[in-house]
């Protein structure tokens, strides 16, 4: 059944025909129903919820073939590429919004960020559905480095120093490029100093 060349009408079933003709018409009706429900399932899977909920009532209640043709006229080349392109554009928009607000809120975690954007906690924040955000994965290296911890090793020898500032352990971390707030300041080195006696940093 071709949804692009025309809009198939619902087949009529009449009892005034032969048994074979009625059986053929029932089969055509089942085929039409199956194809229509398959097209609706494709819409629900391929298009984001925000786009579907933004459709006016008269459009959402029309034949899915007409909605498909309208989408293909605007976004595609007369086949399924238009819906796929629309989905990819929406994913890029969602990813950029997540990254932008992740940096604005000080590298907040993805779960908390999803609660903020889905619940409209902050004014002028774009509203994104939770399902659309869960499918987007972005990697923030600064947050991962900040959350990372060194593996702990058992202290076999004990403390060597008995007085504060007797023995200091130092480590210098160079060539780091933080993202976000301190990028313009230019912090590129971190010096860690640990007192052996008190374990203060």
C-alpha positions in Angstrom: 0.0 0.0 0.0 1.6 3.3 -1.1 1.1 6.2 1.3 3.0 8.7 -0.8 1.1 8.7 -4.1 -2.3 9.0 -2.5 -4.2 8.7 0.7 -5.9 5.3 0.8 -9.5 5.4 1.9 -10.9 3.0 4.4 -12.3 0.0 2.5 -16.0 -0.6 2.7 -17.4 -3.9 3.6 -20.8 -4.7 2.3 -23.0 -7.8 2.9 -24.5 -7.6 -0.5 -21.6 -9.2 -2.3 -20.5 -12.8 -2.7 -18.7 -14.6 0.1 -15.3 -14.5 -1.8 -15.6 -10.7 -2.4 -16.5 -10.1 1.2 -13.5 -12.1 2.3 -11.3 -10.1 -0.1 -12.7 -6.8 1.2 -12.1 -7.9 4.9 -8.5 -8.8 4.0 -8.1 -5.3 2.4 -9.6 -3.7 5.5 -7.2 -5.6 7.8 -4.3 -4.7 5.6 -5.3 -1.0 5.7 -5.7 -1.1 9.5 -2.3 -2.8 9.9 -0.5 -0.3 7.6 -2.1 2.7 9.3 -1.2 1.5 12.8 2.3 0.7 11.6 2.6 4.3 10.4 1.4 5.7 13.7 4.0 3.5 15.5 6.7 4.8 13.3 5.7 8.4 14.2 5.8 7.6 17.9 9.2 6.0 17.6 10.9 8.4 15.2 9.5 11.8 16.3 10.1 13.3 19.7 7.2 13.8 22.1 7.6 17.6 22.1 7.0 17.7 18.4 4.0 15.4 18.5 2.4 17.3 21.4 2.9 20.6 19.6 0.7 19.5 16.7 -2.7 21.2 16.8 -5.7 18.9 17.5 -7.0 19.0 14.0 -3.7 17.9 12.6 -3.2 15.1 15.2 -6.6 13.7 14.4 -6.1 13.6 10.7 -5.0 10.7 8.6 -1.3 9.8 9.4 -0.7 9.7 5.6 -1.4 13.4 5.4 0.9 14.2 8.3 3.6 12.1 6.7 3.3 13.9 3.4 3.5 17.3 5.2 6.6 16.2 7.0 8.2 14.9 3.9 7.3 18.1 2.0 9.1 20.2 4.6 12.0 18.0 5.7 12.5 15.2 3.2 12.7 14.0 -0.3 9.6 11.9 -0.4 10.7 9.0 1.6 11.6 8.1 5.2 14.7 10.2 5.1 12.7 13.3 6.1 11.6 11.8 9.4 15.1 10.5 10.1 16.5 14.0 9.4 14.0 15.6 11.7 14.9 13.2 14.5 18.6 13.9 14.1 18.0 17.7 14.1 16.1 17.3 17.3 18.8 15.2 18.9 21.4 17.8 18.0 19.2 20.5 19.6 18.7 18.5 22.7 22.4 17.7 23.0 23.4 21.3 22.6 20.8 22.4 25.2 22.0 19.8 27.7 25.7 20.8 27.2 24.9 24.5 27.5 23.0 24.2 30.8 25.4 21.7 32.1 28.2 24.3 31.9 25.9 27.2 33.1 25.0 25.3 36.3 28.6 24.4 37.1 28.9 20.9 35.6 25.8 19.6 37.3 25.1 15.9 36.9 22.9 14.5 34.2 20.2 13.3 36.5 19.8 16.6 38.3 20.0 18.5 35.0 17.2 16.3 33.6 15.0 17.2 36.7 15.7 20.9 36.2 14.9 20.9 32.5 11.9 18.6 32.7 10.4 20.4 35.7 11.0 23.9 34.4 12.6 24.9 37.7 14.5 27.9 36.1 12.9 30.6 34.1 13.5 30.6 30.3 14.9 27.1 30.4 13.9 25.1 27.3 11.4 22.4 28.2 12.6 18.9 27.2 10.9 15.7 27.9 12.7 13.2 30.1 12.5 10.4 27.5 14.2 12.6 24.9 17.0 13.6 27.3 17.6 10.0 28.4 18.5 9.0 24.9 21.1 11.7 24.6 24.6 10.9 25.8 27.2 13.6 26.3 30.6 13.3 28.0 32.0 16.0 30.2 35.6 15.3 30.9 36.0 18.0 33.5 33.2 16.5 35.7 34.5 13.0 35.3 38.0 14.1 36.4 36.5 16.0 39.3 34.5 13.0 40.5 37.4 10.6 40.0 39.3 9.3 43.1 42.6 7.6 43.5 42.5 4.0 44.5 43.3 3.6 48.2 46.2 1.5 49.3 46.7 0.0 52.8 49.3 1.9 54.8 51.8 -0.9 55.9 54.6 1.3 57.3 52.5 3.8 59.2 53.4 7.5 59.5 57.0 8.5 59.4 56.6 12.0 60.7 55.6 12.8 64.2 55.5 16.6 64.1 53.5 18.8 61.7 55.4 20.1 58.7 58.2 17.6 59.3 57.4 15.7 56.1 55.4 17.0 53.2 54.2 15.1 50.2 53.7 17.2 47.1 52.3 16.4 43.7 52.1 18.8 40.7 49.4 18.3 38.0 50.2 20.2 34.8 48.7 20.9 31.4 45.0 20.8 32.4 42.4 22.7 30.4 39.2 23.0 32.5 36.0 23.6 30.7 33.5 26.2 31.8 33.9 28.9 34.5 37.7 29.0 34.8 38.6 28.6 31.2 39.2 32.3 30.6 41.3 32.7 33.8 43.8 30.2 32.5 44.4 27.9 35.5 46.6 25.1 34.0 48.5 23.7 37.1 47.4 22.2 40.4 49.8 21.7 43.3 48.7 19.3 46.1 50.6 19.4 49.4 49.8 16.8 52.1 51.3 16.8 55.6 52.4 13.4 56.6 51.8 13.8 60.4 48.3 15.4 60.3 47.2 14.3 56.8 46.0 17.8 56.1 45.9 19.0 52.5 
